Amino acid sequence: MPILPTISTGCIVISAALVAYGWYLIRRRNIDAHKKVMLTAAMFALLFFIIYLSRTIFIGNTSFGGPDNVKVYYTIFLVFHIILAMAGAIFGIVTLWTGLKDVRARHRRLGPVTSVIWFFTAITGVVVYLLLYVFYKGGETTSMIKAILGF
């Protein structure tokens, strides 16, 4: 198993688990602990993004290496995951911002929606990881630098 995708996927799983715990804490009205846990969850999400972006630029992304009859379903699933991830990131930033700026009414409305999006993002991310590296042998990997510069 490749180490960087495993670490980055682990970061997203930890992030989602911390979001769930943060949700639990806020239900218990433990605002200080909720804030710390949610900021830690955001740091794990950011760590994922840094690893993913670095890997994409310098090492590359791995194409789907499974059977051709599964590839179309994988691609549709991957597009769904990417849309969820972008929505989750945007909602996450806005939700964190409203929480840090103490705009509680908006934060309370956004928090549950953001959490659900993030849970689905994490779950679909794990499935993408499993399809790329566990269930099937990964396909070709090409770095962005190599693809752009041609060497």
Disulfide bonds with the S-S distance in Angstrom:
none
